[in-house]
Amino acid sequence: MEDRNPLIPVIVGPTSVGKTSLAIALAEHWPLTVISADSRQVYRGLDIGTAKPTSEEQTRVPHMGIDVVDPGESYSAGRFCGDALGWIDDAGPDRFPVIVGGTGFYIRALTSGIFSEPEIEEGRREALRAWASRCERIEAFAQRLDPRYGGGGRQRATRAIEVALFSGRSLSWWQEHDDGTGSVCPWYIRLTAARAELHRRIAARTERMLANGWIEEVESVLSSGVDPEAAGLDAVGYREIVQHLRREGKNSLDELTDRINTATRRYAKRQETWFRHQLDDGPVMCLDTEASAQVMAESVVQRWSERERV
């Protein structure tokens, strides 16, 4: 691992744990460029529900990997990997790139490489994708075929299903047995929170997002002609709002809030499981986010300095 370059801090953890807050606090110590590894923040127009950094935060700290494609456009881990390497190069010698996000597949693509997938006949692939677009429980099906499937929406579930069905092996098996080499050497900063505290933060954030116009944001995207099943709108929270609008508001706001919170808690649990078991290609610094972002940033800077002195 010593031969791999560059060594880059990678801030990971479940949704709502405080990854962006730590990155902004680190910018008080380092001249950062943040590389977002979030499969939802790549979509233009999906701002409130993806918790994108505010315009003020993006002015203070350059962020890359945000507003890259329109809803409906596929954005794979392989494409992210290529783009991210370009963003890291663009940061230049005067800025310090830090990868921040909760999308494990994106981070794996950078740190462990893209696996060499089996060939799949295009006609069969298209037929399966047409079926998947109509399947209501597609993520549950993906979970049955690949118990280590980490969730993430219709597009990712379809990918897991097609690899499992057409190759006879799960996507996670192919990733585990691939001998590819990553493009960066990660120095992981894994953020955690007690389960009750994380659930409290999720509920508070859902309430804040809805108050800030999340439903209206989805209505605006749909009115522009975007398909309700489009990539991006299948993300946690967005799909619940799409279903709510399809029912013409027959369900109450409280019921919608409960469904979003439940889906988000499940997603956070999958993320926690992923990061607990998949960070085996670099050193890991664990931080409990009970401390403030400023205190955590000081701990990170100190640990980084100690690493440099070794």
N, C-alpha and C positions, 0 to 999 in steps of 0.2 A: 504494500500500500504506500510505502514511502516514495515510490516512483511516480505516483499519480499526482497530477497538478490540475488546477490549483486547489489548495485547501480553502474551503468556504464554509462559514457558519450556515446551518440550516435549521431554522426555527419551525418545529412541528408541534402538533397537538390537536385535540378535538375542536370542533366549532365552538365559539363563544369563550374559549379558555383565555384569550388575551394575547394572541400572537402579534397582531398589528400594534398593540399598545407597547409591547416590548421592543419591537423594531423602531418605533418612533422614539422611545426612550434611549435606545442605543445610539440614535443619531445625535444625541447630545455629547457623545464620546467619540464617535467615528463619523467620517463623511460618507454616509451610506448611499448605495443604490439598492432598493429592494426589488428582488425578482419574485413576483407573485407566483406561487405554485398552487393555484386554486382553479379548479376546472369550471367554476361558475363565474368567477370574476372576469374571465376572458370575453364574456358576452356583452356587447354594447346594449345599453338601455336597461339592463338588469342590474340596477344600482342599489336600491334599498335592501332587497332581500338577500343580496350577496355580501352585504356589509363591506362594500368597497371603502377604501380610505377616503376621507373627506377631501374636498378640493384644497382646503388649508393644509391638510397633512401631506397631500401630494406636492404642494408647493414647497413645503419645508424639506421633504425627502422625496427624491425621484423614485417613481414606481414603474416597473416594467411588467408586462404580462396582464395588463388590465385593458379592457375595451379593444380586444384584438380582432374579433369576428362578430358577425351578426347572429342573432338567434336563428337556429335552424342549420347553421353550418357546423360540420363536424370538426372537432379540434382534438386530435389524438395526442397520446403521450409522446409518440415519436415526433410529431410536429412541435410540441412544446419543447422537447429536448433540443431540437435544432434552433428554435427561436431563442431559448434561454441562453445557449452558448453564445449566440450573437449579442444578446443583451449584456452578458458578462463581459465580453470583449469591448462593447461600446462604453461600459462604465469607465474605462481608461485607468491610467495609473494613479489618478488623484482621488478616486472614489473606491469604496470598499463594498463589493457585492455581497448581499446577504439574501439567501433564499428563504421565503416565508410562505407557509401554506399547509393545508391539511389534506391535499390530494396525493395519496400514497403512490399511485401509479406514475404521476408526474415526477415525483422525487426519485422513485426507483429508476426511471428512465435516465435521469441525469447521473445518478450515483452508481448504478449497476449495469447500465446499458439496456438496449432494446433486444428482447429475445427474438430468435429466428423462428417465426411462427410457421406451422405446417402450411403447405399450399392448400387452398380451398377453391374449388371450382366456382367461378363467378355466378353462374346461373343458380346454383344451389344456395349461394350466399344471398343473392337477391330475393329468392323465394322465402328464405328464413326471415330476412329483414322485413318483408311484407307482412308475414305472420306476426312477427314481434311487434310491429306497429299497432296491432289490434289486440295484443294480449294485455289484459288488465293486471295480471299478477306476475309480470315478467321478472321482477326482482326476486320473488320467492322461487320461481323456477330456476333462475341463475344460481341461487343459494343451494338448491338441491343438487345441481350438477357440479357445483364447485363450493364446498363448505367454507372455503377461505375467501369467497367473494366478499369484497368489502363495501358493496353498495356504490351509489353514485349516479343513479338515473338510468333511463331507458337505453341510451346509447351504450353505456358500459355493460349493462346487463345483456344486451344483444350480443355484444362482442364475446362475453364469457360463454354464452350459450352456443354460439356458432363454433368456437374453438373446441368446446367439449364434445359437441355432437359430431363434428366432422373430422376430428382428429382422434377421438377416443381417450383423450387426456384433458384434464381441466387446465384452464388458463394459468392458474397458480402453479400447477405442476411444470408447465413449460417454462415459466419464469424462474422457478427454483432450479431447474436443471440446465438452464442456459449458461454458457460459459463466457458471455459477453463481458466487456470491461466498460465501466462507467467513464464519464468525461470529467467529472470533478471528484475530489476527495472530500467527503462531508465531515463536518464537525457539528454533530447534532446537538441542538438545545431542545429538549423535549419538555413541554409544559404540561402540567397536570393540575387537577383540582379535585377536591373531594366530591363524590357523586352528588350529594345534596346541594353543594355550592354550585356545581356546574349546571344542575337542573334549574336552580334559582336564576342563574345568569341567562340561560336559554329562555326562560319564561319572560324575564325582564326585557330581553332583546326583541323577542317576538312582539310583545306589547308596544315597544318603542317603534319598531318597523311598521306595524299596522297603523299606528298613530301618525307616522310620517308619510303615509300615502302608498303603502305597498300594494294594496288592492288596486288603487288607481293606476299605479305603474304597470301592473299586469294588463289592465283594461286598455291602456294606451298602446302597449306592445301588440295586443291582439287586434286592436282596431287598425293597426298599420298593415295588417294582412298576414302576420306571422301565424303559422299553424299552431293550434293548441298543443299538439304533440311534438313540436319542434325541439331540437336539442337546445338546452338552456332552460326551457320551460318545464322540463322533466325533473329539475332539481328540487330538493327538499324545500317545502314551503311554497314554491311556485306551483307545483302540481296540485297542491291542496287548494290554492286560490283559484286555479283554472277550474277545478271541479266545483268549487263554490259558485263561480260565475256561471258555469253551465247549468247549475240548479237555479239560476236566477235569484240567488240570495235567499232561497227557501230555508237554508240553515242559518242559524244565528251567528253573530260575530263570535260569541263565546265558544260555540261548537267548532268554528273554523280555527280559533286560537288553540283549542285543545288538540285538534288534529295536527296542526303545525308543530306544537310542542312535543307531541308524542313521536312524530316522524323525526324531529330534530334530535330528540334524546336517543332514539335508536341509531341514527346516523353517527352521533357522537360516540356511542358505545362501539360501533364498528371501527371508527377511527382509532379509538383508544386501543382496541385489540390489535389493529394493524401496527401501530407504532410501538406497542409493547413487544412485538415479536419480530418485526422486520428490519430493525435498525442494527444490522449485524455487519455493516461494511464501513463502520467508522466509530470513533469515540462518541459517547453519549453523555451529556450533562443534563441531569434531570432537575427541574425547578418546580416547586409548588407555588402556584400563582396566588396563594394567600398573601404573599408579600406584594408590595407595590411594584409597578413596572420599573420605576426608577431604582429601587433596591435590587431588583433582578438584573437590571442592566449593569449595575456596578459589579455584581457577582460574575456576570459573563465577561466583562472587560478584565476583571482580575484573573479569572481562569484562563482567558486567552493569553494574557501577559505571562502567566506561569508556564503555559505550554510553549511559548516562544523562547523562554529561557532554558528549557530542557535541551 
